[in-house]
C-alpha cells in the first residue's frame, strides 16, 4: 500500500484504486482471444465472430420476420376507398371511412371519440371532391387517430361529446 492509501485507511474514508476501464479490458480480451495467432480457441472465436457479423449484415433486417412469423411487413399500405356522392363533405367521407374501418376492426368508441377521429381524417383530405370519384384513407391514419382519441383527457372528451349529440352515427 502506498503512503497515501495508508493515510486514507486511518481516516476511515474509502480507497478508490484506479484500474483499466471497459475500453482497456475489451481491447485486452480482443487481443487475447481474437487476434492471437497461436491459440486454437482464438481461431474458432474469430470464425464465429466473422460468421455472426456476416449473418447480421445479410439477414438482420429479416430476423424479426423469422422470429415473429405472424407479423409480416405489409407489401402495400392498406387503404379504405370511399365513393364521393352528391352533397358529401370531407367530414361525411371521413365518417364513412371510419364506419368501414370499424366494421372490419371493431372497437368500442364513444360518440365524442368518433367525432374527434372524423375531424382528424377530414383534415387529411387535400384533394378536391368529385362526384363518383374515390377518396382514399390509409388504415394506418385511421388507427393512429383512433389511438389518439383514446388519450383524450376527460375535459377534452367532454367537449367532443357535446358535438356528438348533434350527429347520428
C-alpha distance (Angstrom), angle and dihedral (degrees) to the residues before:
residue distance angle dihedral
X1 . . .
X2 3.73 . .
X3 3.74 122.9 .
X4 3.80 90.5 -109.4
X5 3.81 91.7 54.5
X6 3.81 91.6 48.4
X7 3.81 89.8 53.9
X8 3.79 90.6 50.7
X9 3.81 91.2 49.7
X10 3.77 90.5 53.6
X11 3.80 91.1 51.8
X12 3.80 91.6 50.9
X13 3.82 94.4 -123.1
X14 3.78 125.0 134.8
X15 3.77 121.7 -87.5
X16 3.77 115.2 -141.1
X17 3.76 114.9 -166.2
X18 3.73 114.2 -161.0
X19 3.77 115.3 -134.1
X20 3.74 138.2 162.3
X21 3.80 115.3 -51.1
X22 3.80 127.9 -134.3
X23 3.78 92.1 -83.6
X24 3.78 92.7 56.7
X25 3.82 92.2 43.6
X26 3.80 91.7 50.4
X27 3.81 91.5 47.3
X28 3.81 90.5 50.6
X29 3.82 92.2 49.0
X30 3.81 91.1 47.5
X31 3.81 92.0 51.6
X32 3.80 92.2 45.5
X33 3.81 99.8 46.0
X34 3.79 106.5 22.1
X35 3.79 110.1 28.6
X36 3.83 100.3 35.4
X37 3.81 107.5 107.8
X38 3.79 99.6 -161.8
X39 3.80 98.7 54.3
X40 3.86 116.5 93.2
X41 3.80 89.7 -157.0
X42 3.82 88.6 54.7
X43 3.79 92.8 59.2
X44 3.79 90.6 51.9
X45 3.78 91.6 47.4
X46 3.79 90.3 50.2
X47 3.79 92.3 51.2
X48 3.78 92.7 46.7
X49 3.80 91.9 50.3
X50 3.82 92.7 47.2
X51 3.82 93.1 47.2
X52 3.81 90.4 46.4
X53 3.79 92.0 49.7
X54 3.82 92.6 48.9
X55 3.81 90.1 47.0
X56 3.81 92.1 51.7
X57 3.81 93.0 46.6
X58 3.80 95.8 49.7
X59 3.79 102.8 30.1
X60 3.81 102.5 25.5
X61 3.80 96.5 98.1
X62 3.81 90.6 50.7
X63 3.80 96.3 45.4
X64 3.79 93.6 88.7
X65 3.79 91.2 56.2
X66 3.79 89.6 48.0
X67 3.79 92.2 49.2
X68 3.85 93.4 44.0
X69 3.81 107.6 30.9
X70 3.82 92.7 173.9
X71 3.79 90.8 61.0
X72 3.78 107.0 72.5
X73 3.76 127.3 176.8
X74 3.80 109.2 -110.1
X75 3.77 112.7 -115.0
X76 3.79 90.1 -150.1
X77 3.77 131.3 7.9
X78 3.80 109.5 -98.5
X79 3.76 113.8 -115.9
X80 3.77 137.5 -167.3
X81 3.78 115.1 -141.7
X82 3.78 119.1 -152.3
X83 3.81 122.1 -166.4
X84 3.80 113.6 -130.8
X85 3.80 112.3 -130.2
X86 3.78 129.6 -171.4
X87 3.81 110.6 -76.1
X88 3.82 95.4 20.3
X89 3.77 119.9 142.0
X90 3.78 128.4 -162.1
X91 3.80 88.8 -101.0
X92 3.81 93.4 53.3
X93 3.80 90.7 49.5
X94 3.80 90.8 49.1
X95 3.82 89.2 48.8
X96 3.82 91.6 53.2
X97 3.80 91.5 47.4
X98 3.81 90.0 51.3
X99 3.81 91.2 49.2
X100 3.83 90.7 50.2
X101 3.79 90.0 49.2
X102 3.82 92.9 48.5
X103 3.82 91.0 50.1
X104 3.83 89.3 57.2
X105 3.82 95.9 37.5
X106 3.81 110.1 24.6
X107 3.81 116.5 -148.6
X108 3.80 131.5 172.0
X109 3.80 106.1 -117.5
X110 3.78 132.9 165.6
X111 3.78 120.8 -129.0
X112 3.79 90.0 -106.0
X113 3.79 92.1 54.3
X114 3.81 90.3 50.3
X115 3.81 91.7 51.5
X116 3.80 89.8 48.3
X117 3.83 91.3 52.1
X118 3.83 91.5 46.9
X119 3.78 89.5 52.5
X120 3.81 92.3 53.1
X121 3.81 93.5 44.8
X122 3.81 94.2 47.0
X123 3.82 89.6 56.3
X124 3.81 89.4 56.1
X125 3.82 91.4 63.8
X126 3.79 103.7 96.2
X127 3.79 100.9 160.1
X128 3.78 127.0 80.4
X129 3.78 119.4 -95.3
X130 3.80 116.2 -112.4
X131 3.79 121.0 -173.7
X132 3.84 110.7 -109.5
X133 3.80 89.6 14.4
X134 3.78 124.5 118.8
X135 3.78 129.0 -116.8
X136 3.79 115.8 -158.5
X137 3.78 125.5 -146.6
X138 3.80 120.5 -169.4
X139 3.80 110.9 -128.9
X140 3.80 87.1 -139.0
X141 3.83 89.1 61.2
X142 3.80 90.6 49.5
X143 3.82 91.7 47.6
X144 3.81 90.3 48.4
X145 3.82 92.2 50.7
X146 3.81 90.0 46.2
X147 3.81 91.4 53.0
X148 3.79 90.2 46.8
X149 3.81 90.3 52.2
X150 3.80 89.3 57.9
X151 3.81 90.6 58.9
X152 3.80 95.5 56.9
X153 3.78 114.8 125.6
X154 3.81 117.6 -118.9
X155 3.82 89.6 -106.4
X156 3.82 92.5 51.7
X157 3.79 91.6 45.3
X158 3.81 90.6 51.2
X159 3.82 90.2 55.2
X160 3.83 91.6 49.7
X161 3.83 90.4 47.1
X162 3.81 89.1 58.4
X163 3.82 89.4 58.2
X164 3.80 92.1 46.5
X165 3.83 91.8 61.1
X166 3.81 88.4 72.6
X167 3.81 94.2 53.2
X168 3.78 131.0 73.2
X169 3.78 113.3 -149.8
